[in-house]
Amino acid sequence: MFKAIIARCKQGHRTMAYPREPLALPERFRGYPEIKADLCPKDCRACADACPVDALECQPDLSLDLGKCLFCPECSRACPQGAITHTPDARLAANHREELVVRPGDEHRLAQALEKKMLSLFGRSLKFRSVVAGGCNACEADTNVLSTIGWDLGRFGIQFVASPRHADGLWVTGPVTEHMREALLLTYEAIPAPKLVVACGACAISGGPFRGSPEAHDGVEGMLPVDLYIPGCPPHPVTILDGLLRLLDRMP
């Protein structure tokens, strides 16, 4: 037992300092896009044609829908002019679906805090019931890692619970397959009001790579009222945490 105690003492404090201090991300991390439409040749559609999920639109102006984007490098590789690049900015979450569409010159819109009454209810303690609505487990894995000692999501009062009766909100991952649609809706109904809905990942927002499948519903949009959209395939844990802390007005 004493050896275990000594080992623990040597380990020290292992929870990261984020958000008090910035987090070092991998060199190849692809975050918020930068679009330079003035570099695009006339009538060029190379990036849009290369996108596997139709996240890019060329008319009337070049735009990128983060709700559909898989953050793959196909558009950047297809553009010989370098008009589309991804910055290391991991702040991607938004409150409204239209705020996920990025156009040249647009202000980077970040997720905003809940209204005062909702903050008074959930600001210090927020419990989610997760429903994996046909996901591939990538978004689920990056969500689960937030409960490890390194991230320690519980220090912010945010936890995942087993019963919707004990939850304040619904956490949705996956494209909402037909087999999971009823389970998702029943879980939402079982959560006491007022309640929140978070769509985590491209599949939950727009269907992701399963968009258009007859067995899926292209995400939760139009099915339930969403309070927070977290783009990514899957979203990095820091993207998830950033969105949640902004929603709860907990960013320093």
Contacts in CASP RR format, 6 or more apart in sequence:
PFRMAT RR
TARGET T0000
AUTHOR 0000-0000-0000
METHOD contacts of the structure
MODEL  1
MFKAIIARCKQGHRTMAYPREPLALPERFRGYPEIKADLCPKDCRACADA
CPVDALECQPDLSLDLGKCLFCPECSRACPQGAITHTPDARLAANHREEL
VVRPGDEHRLAQALEKKMLSLFGRSLKFRSVVAGGCNACEADTNVLSTIG
WDLGRFGIQFVASPRHADGLWVTGPVTEHMREALLLTYEAIPAPKLVVAC
GACAISGGPFRGSPEAHDGVEGMLPVDLYIPGCPPHPVTILDGLLRLLDR
MP
14 149 0 8 1.000
14 150 0 8 1.000
15 149 0 8 1.000
15 150 0 8 1.000
15 151 0 8 1.000
15 152 0 8 1.000
15 155 0 8 1.000
16 23 0 8 1.000
16 150 0 8 1.000
16 151 0 8 1.000
18 238 0 8 1.000
18 241 0 8 1.000
19 241 0 8 1.000
19 242 0 8 1.000
19 245 0 8 1.000
19 250 0 8 1.000
19 251 0 8 1.000
19 252 0 8 1.000
20 252 0 8 1.000
23 90 0 8 1.000
23 238 0 8 1.000
25 88 0 8 1.000
25 90 0 8 1.000
25 236 0 8 1.000
25 238 0 8 1.000
29 88 0 8 1.000
29 90 0 8 1.000
29 236 0 8 1.000
30 71 0 8 1.000
30 73 0 8 1.000
30 86 0 8 1.000
31 71 0 8 1.000
31 86 0 8 1.000
31 87 0 8 1.000
31 88 0 8 1.000
31 89 0 8 1.000
31 90 0 8 1.000
31 92 0 8 1.000
32 86 0 8 1.000
32 87 0 8 1.000
32 89 0 8 1.000
32 90 0 8 1.000
32 91 0 8 1.000
32 92 0 8 1.000
32 102 0 8 1.000
32 108 0 8 1.000
33 64 0 8 1.000
33 66 0 8 1.000
33 69 0 8 1.000
33 84 0 8 1.000
33 85 0 8 1.000
33 86 0 8 1.000
33 87 0 8 1.000
33 102 0 8 1.000
34 84 0 8 1.000
34 85 0 8 1.000
34 86 0 8 1.000
34 87 0 8 1.000
35 62 0 8 1.000
35 63 0 8 1.000
35 64 0 8 1.000
35 83 0 8 1.000
35 84 0 8 1.000
35 102 0 8 1.000
35 103 0 8 1.000
35 104 0 8 1.000
35 105 0 8 1.000
36 81 0 8 1.000
36 82 0 8 1.000
36 83 0 8 1.000
36 84 0 8 1.000
36 104 0 8 1.000
37 61 0 8 1.000
37 62 0 8 1.000
37 83 0 8 1.000
37 104 0 8 1.000
38 104 0 8 1.000
39 81 0 8 1.000
39 82 0 8 1.000
39 83 0 8 1.000
40 58 0 8 1.000
40 62 0 8 1.000
40 79 0 8 1.000
40 81 0 8 1.000
40 83 0 8 1.000
41 81 0 8 1.000
44 58 0 8 1.000
45 58 0 8 1.000
46 78 0 8 1.000
46 79 0 8 1.000
46 80 0 8 1.000
47 56 0 8 1.000
47 62 0 8 1.000
47 75 0 8 1.000
47 76 0 8 1.000
47 78 0 8 1.000
47 79 0 8 1.000
47 83 0 8 1.000
47 84 0 8 1.000
48 54 0 8 1.000
48 56 0 8 1.000
48 57 0 8 1.000
48 58 0 8 1.000
48 75 0 8 1.000
49 78 0 8 1.000
50 74 0 8 1.000
50 75 0 8 1.000
50 77 0 8 1.000
50 78 0 8 1.000
51 74 0 8 1.000
51 75 0 8 1.000
52 70 0 8 1.000
52 72 0 8 1.000
52 74 0 8 1.000
52 209 0 8 1.000
53 68 0 8 1.000
53 69 0 8 1.000
53 70 0 8 1.000
53 202 0 8 1.000
53 206 0 8 1.000
53 208 0 8 1.000
53 209 0 8 1.000
53 211 0 8 1.000
54 68 0 8 1.000
54 211 0 8 1.000
55 64 0 8 1.000
55 65 0 8 1.000
55 66 0 8 1.000
55 67 0 8 1.000
55 68 0 8 1.000
55 69 0 8 1.000
55 70 0 8 1.000
55 75 0 8 1.000
56 62 0 8 1.000
56 63 0 8 1.000
56 64 0 8 1.000
56 65 0 8 1.000
56 75 0 8 1.000
56 84 0 8 1.000
57 63 0 8 1.000
57 65 0 8 1.000
61 103 0 8 1.000
61 104 0 8 1.000
62 83 0 8 1.000
62 84 0 8 1.000
62 103 0 8 1.000
62 104 0 8 1.000
63 101 0 8 1.000
63 102 0 8 1.000
63 103 0 8 1.000
64 75 0 8 1.000
64 84 0 8 1.000
64 101 0 8 1.000
64 102 0 8 1.000
65 100 0 8 1.000
65 101 0 8 1.000
65 102 0 8 1.000
65 206 0 8 1.000
66 92 0 8 1.000
66 94 0 8 1.000
66 100 0 8 1.000
66 101 0 8 1.000
66 102 0 8 1.000
66 231 0 8 1.000
66 232 0 8 1.000
67 97 0 8 1.000
67 100 0 8 1.000
67 201 0 8 1.000
67 202 0 8 1.000
67 205 0 8 1.000
67 206 0 8 1.000
67 229 0 8 1.000
67 231 0 8 1.000
67 232 0 8 1.000
68 202 0 8 1.000
68 205 0 8 1.000
68 206 0 8 1.000
68 207 0 8 1.000
68 208 0 8 1.000
68 211 0 8 1.000
69 202 0 8 1.000
69 231 0 8 1.000
69 232 0 8 1.000
69 233 0 8 1.000
70 202 0 8 1.000
70 208 0 8 1.000
70 209 0 8 1.000
70 232 0 8 1.000
70 233 0 8 1.000
71 86 0 8 1.000
71 232 0 8 1.000
71 233 0 8 1.000
72 233 0 8 1.000
75 84 0 8 1.000
76 82 0 8 1.000
76 84 0 8 1.000
76 85 0 8 1.000
76 86 0 8 1.000
89 108 0 8 1.000
90 236 0 8 1.000
90 238 0 8 1.000
90 239 0 8 1.000
90 242 0 8 1.000
91 108 0 8 1.000
91 110 0 8 1.000
91 239 0 8 1.000
91 242 0 8 1.000
91 243 0 8 1.000
92 230 0 8 1.000
92 231 0 8 1.000
92 232 0 8 1.000
92 235 0 8 1.000
92 239 0 8 1.000
92 242 0 8 1.000
93 110 0 8 1.000
93 111 0 8 1.000
93 228 0 8 1.000
93 229 0 8 1.000
93 230 0 8 1.000
93 231 0 8 1.000
93 239 0 8 1.000
93 240 0 8 1.000
93 242 0 8 1.000
93 243 0 8 1.000
93 244 0 8 1.000
93 246 0 8 1.000
93 247 0 8 1.000
94 100 0 8 1.000
94 109 0 8 1.000
94 110 0 8 1.000
94 111 0 8 1.000
94 228 0 8 1.000
94 229 0 8 1.000
94 231 0 8 1.000
95 111 0 8 1.000
95 112 0 8 1.000
95 227 0 8 1.000
95 228 0 8 1.000
95 229 0 8 1.000
95 247 0 8 1.000
96 229 0 8 1.000
97 205 0 8 1.000
97 221 0 8 1.000
97 226 0 8 1.000
97 229 0 8 1.000
99 109 0 8 1.000
99 229 0 8 1.000
100 205 0 8 1.000
100 229 0 8 1.000
100 231 0 8 1.000
110 246 0 8 1.000
111 228 0 8 1.000
111 242 0 8 1.000
111 243 0 8 1.000
111 246 0 8 1.000
111 247 0 8 1.000
112 246 0 8 1.000
112 247 0 8 1.000
113 119 0 8 1.000
113 246 0 8 1.000
113 247 0 8 1.000
113 248 0 8 1.000
113 249 0 8 1.000
114 122 0 8 1.000
114 123 0 8 1.000
114 196 0 8 1.000
114 227 0 8 1.000
114 247 0 8 1.000
114 248 0 8 1.000
114 249 0 8 1.000
118 194 0 8 1.000
118 196 0 8 1.000
119 248 0 8 1.000
119 249 0 8 1.000
121 168 0 8 1.000
121 194 0 8 1.000
122 168 0 8 1.000
122 196 0 8 1.000
122 248 0 8 1.000
123 248 0 8 1.000
123 249 0 8 1.000
123 250 0 8 1.000
124 157 0 8 1.000
125 157 0 8 1.000
125 168 0 8 1.000
126 157 0 8 1.000
126 158 0 8 1.000
126 159 0 8 1.000
126 168 0 8 1.000
126 169 0 8 1.000
126 196 0 8 1.000
126 244 0 8 1.000
126 248 0 8 1.000
127 158 0 8 1.000
127 159 0 8 1.000
127 160 0 8 1.000
127 161 0 8 1.000
127 166 0 8 1.000
127 167 0 8 1.000
127 168 0 8 1.000
127 169 0 8 1.000
128 158 0 8 1.000
128 159 0 8 1.000
128 160 0 8 1.000
128 161 0 8 1.000
128 167 0 8 1.000
128 168 0 8 1.000
128 169 0 8 1.000
128 170 0 8 1.000
128 171 0 8 1.000
128 198 0 8 1.000
129 160 0 8 1.000
129 161 0 8 1.000
129 162 0 8 1.000
129 163 0 8 1.000
129 164 0 8 1.000
129 166 0 8 1.000
129 167 0 8 1.000
129 169 0 8 1.000
129 170 0 8 1.000
129 171 0 8 1.000
129 187 0 8 1.000
129 191 0 8 1.000
130 140 0 8 1.000
130 143 0 8 1.000
130 160 0 8 1.000
130 171 0 8 1.000
130 172 0 8 1.000
130 173 0 8 1.000
131 170 0 8 1.000
131 171 0 8 1.000
131 172 0 8 1.000
131 173 0 8 1.000
131 180 0 8 1.000
131 183 0 8 1.000
131 184 0 8 1.000
131 187 0 8 1.000
132 140 0 8 1.000
132 173 0 8 1.000
132 174 0 8 1.000
132 180 0 8 1.000
133 172 0 8 1.000
133 173 0 8 1.000
133 174 0 8 1.000
133 175 0 8 1.000
133 176 0 8 1.000
133 177 0 8 1.000
133 180 0 8 1.000
133 181 0 8 1.000
133 183 0 8 1.000
133 184 0 8 1.000
133 204 0 8 1.000
133 219 0 8 1.000
133 220 0 8 1.000
134 173 0 8 1.000
134 174 0 8 1.000
134 175 0 8 1.000
134 176 0 8 1.000
134 177 0 8 1.000
134 179 0 8 1.000
134 180 0 8 1.000
134 203 0 8 1.000
134 216 0 8 1.000
135 173 0 8 1.000
135 174 0 8 1.000
135 175 0 8 1.000
135 203 0 8 1.000
136 174 0 8 1.000
136 203 0 8 1.000
138 233 0 8 1.000
138 234 0 8 1.000
139 173 0 8 1.000
139 174 0 8 1.000
139 200 0 8 1.000
139 201 0 8 1.000
139 203 0 8 1.000
139 204 0 8 1.000
139 234 0 8 1.000
139 235 0 8 1.000
140 173 0 8 1.000
141 234 0 8 1.000
142 234 0 8 1.000
142 235 0 8 1.000
142 236 0 8 1.000
142 237 0 8 1.000
142 240 0 8 1.000
143 160 0 8 1.000
143 171 0 8 1.000
143 173 0 8 1.000
143 200 0 8 1.000
143 237 0 8 1.000
143 240 0 8 1.000
145 151 0 8 1.000
145 237 0 8 1.000
146 153 0 8 1.000
146 237 0 8 1.000
146 240 0 8 1.000
146 241 0 8 1.000
147 153 0 8 1.000
147 154 0 8 1.000
147 159 0 8 1.000
147 160 0 8 1.000
151 237 0 8 1.000
151 241 0 8 1.000
153 159 0 8 1.000
153 241 0 8 1.000
156 244 0 8 1.000
156 245 0 8 1.000
156 248 0 8 1.000
156 250 0 8 1.000
158 244 0 8 1.000
158 248 0 8 1.000
160 171 0 8 1.000
161 167 0 8 1.000
164 170 0 8 1.000
164 187 0 8 1.000
164 188 0 8 1.000
164 190 0 8 1.000
164 191 0 8 1.000
165 190 0 8 1.000
165 191 0 8 1.000
165 192 0 8 1.000
167 191 0 8 1.000
167 195 0 8 1.000
168 191 0 8 1.000
168 195 0 8 1.000
168 196 0 8 1.000
169 191 0 8 1.000
169 195 0 8 1.000
169 196 0 8 1.000
169 197 0 8 1.000
169 198 0 8 1.000
170 184 0 8 1.000
170 187 0 8 1.000
170 188 0 8 1.000
170 191 0 8 1.000
170 195 0 8 1.000
170 196 0 8 1.000
170 197 0 8 1.000
170 198 0 8 1.000
170 224 0 8 1.000
171 198 0 8 1.000
171 200 0 8 1.000
172 184 0 8 1.000
172 197 0 8 1.000
172 198 0 8 1.000
172 199 0 8 1.000
172 200 0 8 1.000
172 204 0 8 1.000
172 219 0 8 1.000
172 220 0 8 1.000
172 224 0 8 1.000
173 200 0 8 1.000
173 201 0 8 1.000
173 203 0 8 1.000
173 204 0 8 1.000
174 201 0 8 1.000
174 203 0 8 1.000
174 204 0 8 1.000
174 207 0 8 1.000
174 219 0 8 1.000
175 203 0 8 1.000
175 204 0 8 1.000
175 207 0 8 1.000
175 208 0 8 1.000
175 210 0 8 1.000
175 211 0 8 1.000
175 213 0 8 1.000
175 216 0 8 1.000
175 217 0 8 1.000
175 218 0 8 1.000
175 219 0 8 1.000
176 184 0 8 1.000
176 204 0 8 1.000
176 207 0 8 1.000
176 216 0 8 1.000
176 217 0 8 1.000
176 218 0 8 1.000
176 219 0 8 1.000
176 220 0 8 1.000
176 223 0 8 1.000
177 215 0 8 1.000
177 216 0 8 1.000
177 217 0 8 1.000
178 215 0 8 1.000
178 216 0 8 1.000
178 217 0 8 1.000
179 215 0 8 1.000
181 217 0 8 1.000
181 223 0 8 1.000
184 220 0 8 1.000
184 223 0 8 1.000
184 224 0 8 1.000
185 223 0 8 1.000
185 224 0 8 1.000
188 195 0 8 1.000
188 197 0 8 1.000
188 224 0 8 1.000
196 227 0 8 1.000
196 228 0 8 1.000
196 247 0 8 1.000
197 220 0 8 1.000
197 224 0 8 1.000
197 225 0 8 1.000
197 226 0 8 1.000
197 227 0 8 1.000
197 228 0 8 1.000
198 226 0 8 1.000
198 227 0 8 1.000
198 228 0 8 1.000
198 230 0 8 1.000
198 244 0 8 1.000
199 205 0 8 1.000
199 219 0 8 1.000
199 220 0 8 1.000
199 221 0 8 1.000
199 226 0 8 1.000
199 228 0 8 1.000
199 229 0 8 1.000
199 230 0 8 1.000
200 230 0 8 1.000
200 234 0 8 1.000
200 235 0 8 1.000
200 240 0 8 1.000
201 230 0 8 1.000
201 231 0 8 1.000
201 232 0 8 1.000
201 233 0 8 1.000
201 234 0 8 1.000
201 235 0 8 1.000
202 208 0 8 1.000
202 209 0 8 1.000
202 231 0 8 1.000
202 232 0 8 1.000
202 233 0 8 1.000
203 209 0 8 1.000
203 210 0 8 1.000
203 219 0 8 1.000
203 233 0 8 1.000
204 219 0 8 1.000
204 220 0 8 1.000
205 219 0 8 1.000
205 220 0 8 1.000
205 221 0 8 1.000
205 229 0 8 1.000
205 231 0 8 1.000
206 218 0 8 1.000
206 219 0 8 1.000
206 221 0 8 1.000
207 216 0 8 1.000
207 217 0 8 1.000
207 218 0 8 1.000
207 219 0 8 1.000
208 218 0 8 1.000
208 233 0 8 1.000
209 233 0 8 1.000
210 216 0 8 1.000
210 218 0 8 1.000
211 218 0 8 1.000
212 218 0 8 1.000
217 223 0 8 1.000
220 226 0 8 1.000
227 247 0 8 1.000
228 243 0 8 1.000
228 244 0 8 1.000
228 247 0 8 1.000
230 239 0 8 1.000
230 240 0 8 1.000
230 243 0 8 1.000
231 239 0 8 1.000
232 239 0 8 1.000
242 251 0 8 1.000
245 251 0 8 1.000
END
